[in-house]
Amino acid sequence: MASSSPNLGCCYCPSIPKLPSTVPFSWSPFPSSFCGSNGISQHRAVFNSRAWAKFDKFQDEAPQEILEEVFTSSSSSSSPSPESDQQMVQGEEKEEDDSCLPSDLEGAVQQSSQASATFVSSGGMRAIVELLIPQLQSLDDEGAQAELWQLSRIFLDTLMEETGCQRVKAIFPDAGAAALLKYRWQDAAFGFSSLSDRKPVSTEDEIVVMVVPDYQMLEYVERITSELSDDPPRPLIMWNPRLVSEDVGVGFNVRKLRRYFLSTFTVVYSMRPLPSGAVFRCYPGLWKVFYDDQERPNRYLLAKELISRPDAEDLEIIFGDVNDKLEKGPSFFDRAAGVFSSINRFMKVISR
């Protein structure tokens, strides 16, 4: 892989803005009428909504007790005093442990695109974005596929906006998906191709994004990656790749793939919910392990930051320490231990 930075004159180095606590998508529990003539401040509603809209807690409705808190606090402060205004501003400026986490799934996709743009603009060449949440792991039904394609569109549009590059190529898993999406998205500014195309990339492409490449197409993935390393080298982003999974086993080929191919990529964004917390990374930040805030439902506290991705043993130790600190017996740790025990053997084998 070439060590020199690509000549991306169209790209600049964007900062990663702090996402608003809620992203105005259709899932929001607040109808538009809640933020207008009924006297409830839009600013107040957005601030309080962070109590539940966090990470893997993508709920269609807000918890009733939180809604009551929003309405009560808003109505009781219809004529706020200067002291209360100052306290509210100070409270909003306070940095929470989980303030870096996205508020919903679409916000996470936008955040991952911003992280990718920062990586590419700083000279990075190979990146991975992974959203390891259940609703994106199964593509058996048409609805799940449609949602995945729509999220990939958000990623690609945001990437072009953040980098300023107009020659972005999206490579989809097969020719059928590429043709269908090209027909549906006739207004898209990025290019379309598939992994099996005779010539999926051209010299004019400045950034290439592989959308959900899987293990069955690994040969094509490696070939395209090699081509992009030639002069001129161009950045490659794999969005939600499925190159390693328990379904394909943990033999020599998987270990080789992990050691010699995937190790050349940088995970610029990772979002992985756990039964009692979450693992999160947003480039250029560190890897972060969160655990559930026992006092505030659907909020997280930071357990530890790491330079590299925590493996199953790291998570066992971290959550064990959290459990000792909470002094609430084995219940907290037991909820997390099930996941670790199920993947621990798999992770050990493919990490060799």
C-alpha positions in Angstrom: 0.0 0.0 0.0 1.4 3.3 -1.0 2.4 5.5 1.9 2.0 8.8 0.1 -1.2 10.7 0.4 -3.5 10.8 -2.6 -3.8 14.0 -4.6 -7.3 15.0 -3.5 -7.5 18.6 -4.4 -11.3 18.6 -4.0 -11.1 17.4 -0.4 -10.7 19.5 2.7 -10.2 18.4 6.3 -13.6 18.8 8.0 -14.0 18.8 11.7 -16.4 16.4 13.2 -19.2 18.6 14.6 -21.0 17.5 17.7 -24.3 16.0 16.5 -27.4 17.5 18.0 -29.0 15.5 20.7 -31.9 14.6 18.4 -31.8 14.3 14.6 -35.0 15.4 13.0 -36.0 12.1 11.3 -39.4 10.5 11.2 -38.8 8.4 14.3 -38.8 11.3 16.7 -41.3 11.0 19.5 -42.1 14.7 19.4 -44.7 15.7 16.9 -44.0 19.1 15.4 -46.9 20.6 17.3 -45.1 20.0 20.5 -42.6 22.7 19.7 -44.8 25.6 18.9 -48.1 27.1 19.9 -48.6 25.0 23.0 -45.9 26.9 25.0 -43.4 24.1 25.2 -40.0 25.4 24.3 -38.3 23.6 21.4 -35.0 24.1 23.2 -36.2 22.5 26.3 -37.8 19.5 24.5 -34.6 18.7 22.6 -32.5 18.9 25.8 -34.6 16.5 27.8 -35.0 14.0 24.9 -31.4 13.0 25.3 -32.5 11.1 28.4 -33.6 8.2 26.2 -32.5 8.7 22.6 -29.1 7.1 22.9 -27.3 4.6 20.7 -29.0 1.3 20.6 -32.2 2.5 22.3 -33.9 3.4 19.0 -37.5 3.7 20.3 -40.6 4.7 18.4 -42.1 6.2 21.5 -40.6 8.1 24.4 -40.9 6.5 27.9 -44.0 8.0 29.6 -42.1 9.1 32.7 -39.7 11.1 30.6 -42.5 12.8 28.7 -44.2 13.7 31.9 -40.9 15.2 33.1 -40.6 17.2 29.9 -44.1 18.6 30.2 -43.9 19.3 33.9 -40.6 21.0 33.8 -41.7 23.1 30.8 -45.0 24.2 32.2 -43.5 25.0 35.6 -40.9 27.2 34.0 -43.2 29.3 31.8 -41.8 32.4 33.4 -38.2 31.4 34.2 -36.1 33.5 36.5 -32.6 34.7 35.4 -31.1 32.2 37.9 -33.0 29.3 36.3 -31.9 30.4 32.8 -28.3 30.4 33.9 -28.6 27.0 35.5 -30.2 25.6 32.4 -27.3 27.0 30.2 -24.7 25.6 32.5 -26.4 22.2 32.5 -26.5 22.1 28.8 -22.8 23.0 28.5 -21.9 20.1 30.9 -20.2 17.3 28.9 -21.8 14.0 29.5 -19.9 10.7 29.2 -22.2 9.6 26.3 -22.4 13.0 24.6 -20.3 11.6 21.7 -22.9 8.9 21.0 -25.4 9.4 18.2 -29.1 9.9 19.0 -30.5 7.6 16.4 -29.5 5.3 13.5 -29.5 7.9 10.8 -27.5 10.2 13.0 -24.9 7.4 13.5 -24.7 7.0 9.7 -24.0 10.7 9.2 -21.5 10.7 12.0 -19.7 7.7 10.5 -19.5 9.6 7.2 -18.0 12.6 8.9 -15.4 10.4 10.5 -14.6 8.8 7.1 -14.2 12.2 5.5 -11.8 13.3 8.2 -9.8 10.1 7.8 -9.6 10.5 4.0 -8.8 14.2 4.1 -5.9 13.5 6.5 -4.3 11.1 4.0 -5.9 7.9 5.1 -6.3 5.2 2.3 -8.2 2.3 3.7 -11.1 2.6 6.1 -13.9 0.5 7.6 -17.2 1.7 8.9 -19.2 -0.9 10.9 -22.6 -0.5 12.4 -23.0 -3.7 14.4 -26.6 -3.4 15.3 -29.2 -6.2 14.9 -31.5 -4.5 12.4 -28.7 -4.2 9.9 -27.3 -7.7 10.3 -30.1 -9.7 8.7 -30.9 -9.0 5.0 -33.4 -11.9 4.5 -36.4 -9.7 4.0 -36.9 -7.0 1.5 -37.7 -4.3 4.1 -34.3 -4.8 5.8 -32.5 -4.5 2.5 -34.4 -1.4 1.6 -33.5 0.2 4.9 -29.8 -0.7 4.4 -29.7 0.7 0.9 -31.3 4.0 2.1 -28.8 4.3 5.0 -26.0 3.7 2.5 -27.4 6.6 0.4 -27.2 8.9 3.5 -23.6 7.8 4.0 -22.6 8.5 0.4 -24.4 11.9 0.2 -22.9 13.0 3.5 -19.4 11.9 2.4 -19.6 13.9 -0.8 -20.8 16.9 1.2 -18.1 16.6 3.8 -15.2 16.1 1.5 -16.3 18.2 -1.4 -15.4 15.4 -3.8 -17.7 15.0 -6.8 -16.2 11.7 -8.1 -17.2 9.1 -5.6 -17.9 5.6 -6.8 -20.3 3.3 -4.8 -19.7 -0.4 -5.4 -22.6 -2.6 -4.5 -22.5 -6.4 -3.8 -24.1 -7.5 -7.1 -25.1 -6.1 -10.5 -28.8 -6.5 -9.7 -28.7 -4.2 -6.7 -26.4 -1.7 -8.5 -28.8 -1.5 -11.5 -31.9 -1.2 -9.3 -30.5 1.5 -7.1 -29.1 3.4 -10.1 -32.6 3.4 -11.6 -34.3 4.5 -8.3 -31.6 7.1 -7.4 -31.4 9.0 -10.7 -30.6 12.2 -8.8 -27.5 10.6 -7.1 -24.3 12.5 -7.6 -22.1 9.4 -7.1 -21.3 6.6 -9.5 -22.6 3.1 -9.4 -21.0 -0.3 -10.0 -20.9 -3.8 -8.6 -18.1 -6.1 -7.3 -18.6 -8.4 -10.2 -18.3 -5.7 -12.9 -15.5 -6.1 -15.4 -14.2 -2.7 -14.6 -15.8 -1.5 -11.3 -13.5 1.5 -10.8 -11.9 3.9 -13.2 -9.0 6.3 -13.0 -11.4 9.2 -12.6 -12.8 7.9 -9.3 -11.4 9.8 -6.4 -13.0 7.9 -3.5 -14.4 4.4 -3.6 -17.0 3.0 -1.2 -17.8 -0.7 -1.1 -21.3 -1.1 0.3 -21.8 -4.3 2.4 -19.1 -6.5 0.7 -19.4 -10.1 1.9 -17.1 -13.1 2.2 -18.4 -14.8 -1.0 -17.1 -11.8 -3.0 -13.8 -11.7 -1.2 -11.7 -12.3 -4.3 -13.2 -9.3 -6.0 -12.8 -7.2 -2.9 -9.1 -8.0 -2.7 -8.6 -7.4 -6.4 -10.3 -4.0 -6.4 -8.4 -3.0 -3.2 -5.1 -3.9 -4.9 -6.0 -1.8 -8.0 -6.8 1.2 -5.9 -3.3 1.0 -4.4 -1.7 1.6 -7.8 -0.8 5.0 -9.1 -2.7 7.1 -8.5 -3.6 5.6 -5.1 -7.2 6.4 -4.0 -9.0 5.9 -0.7 -11.3 2.9 -0.2 -14.0 2.8 2.4 -15.7 -0.5 3.2 -19.2 0.3 4.6 -20.6 -2.4 6.9 -18.4 -5.2 5.5 -19.4 -8.9 6.1 -16.0 -10.4 5.4 -15.6 -12.2 8.7 -18.5 -14.0 10.5 -19.1 -17.2 12.4 -21.0 -18.5 9.4 -17.8 -18.9 7.4 -15.9 -20.7 10.1 -12.7 -19.7 11.9 -10.2 -21.7 9.9 -6.9 -20.7 8.3 -8.4 -18.6 5.6 -10.2 -16.4 8.0 -7.1 -15.9 10.1 -5.1 -15.1 7.0 -7.8 -12.6 5.9 -7.7 -10.9 9.2 -3.9 -10.8 9.5 -2.9 -9.8 6.0 -5.9 -8.0 4.5 -8.2 -6.4 7.2 -5.2 -5.3 9.2 -4.3 -2.8 6.5 -7.6 -1.0 7.1 -8.4 1.5 9.9 -11.8 1.2 11.6 -12.8 4.8 11.5 -16.3 4.2 13.0 -17.7 1.4 15.0 -21.0 1.1 16.9 -21.7 -2.1 18.8 -24.4 -2.3 21.4 -24.0 -4.8 24.2 -26.6 -6.2 26.7 -25.3 -3.8 29.4 -23.4 -1.2 27.5 -21.8 -0.4 24.2 -18.4 -0.3 22.3 -17.9 2.8 20.2 -15.2 4.4 18.1 -15.4 7.6 16.0 -12.2 8.7 14.2 -9.9 10.3 15.3 -11.1 9.5 18.8 -10.2 6.5 20.9 -12.2 3.3 21.4 -14.7 3.7 24.2 -16.5 1.1 26.3 -19.7 2.3 28.0 -21.9 0.7 30.6 -25.6 1.3 31.4 -26.2 4.2 33.8 -28.2 2.5 36.6 -29.7 5.8 37.7 -30.8 7.1 34.3 -32.5 4.7 31.9 -31.1 4.5 28.4 -28.0 6.6 29.3 -24.4 5.4 29.4 -21.3 6.0 31.5 -17.8 5.7 30.2 -16.0 2.6 31.6 -12.7 2.9 29.7 -10.9 4.3 26.7 -8.5 2.2 24.7 -6.1 2.8 21.8 -7.1 -0.4 20.0 -10.4 -2.3 19.7 -11.2 -4.2 22.9 -11.5 -8.0 22.5 -13.8 -10.3 24.5 -11.3 -10.7 27.3 -10.8 -6.9 27.6 -14.6 -6.5 27.9 -14.9 -9.2 30.5 -12.3 -7.4 32.6 -13.8 -3.9 32.1 -17.3 -5.0 32.9 -16.0 -7.0 35.8 -14.4 -3.8 37.2 -17.6 -1.9 36.7 -19.5 -4.6 38.5 -17.1 -4.3 41.5 -17.4 -0.6 41.5 -21.2 -0.7 41.5 -21.2 -3.2 44.4 -24.6 -4.5 43.3 -23.7 -8.2 43.1 -23.3 -10.4 40.1 -26.5 -9.3 38.2 -24.9 -6.5 36.2 -22.0 -8.6 35.1 -24.1 -11.7 34.3 -26.1 -9.8 31.8 -23.0 -8.9 29.9 -21.2 -12.2 30.4 -23.4 -14.1 28.0 -22.3 -12.2 25.0 -18.6 -12.5 25.9 -18.7 -16.2 26.5 -20.4 -16.8 23.1 -17.9 -14.9 21.1 -14.7 -15.4 23.2 -13.7 -18.6 21.5 -14.4 -17.2 18.0 -12.4 -14.0 18.7 -9.4 -16.0 20.1 -9.1 -18.2 17.0 -9.3 -15.5 14.4 -6.9 -13.2 16.3 -4.1 -15.8 16.2 
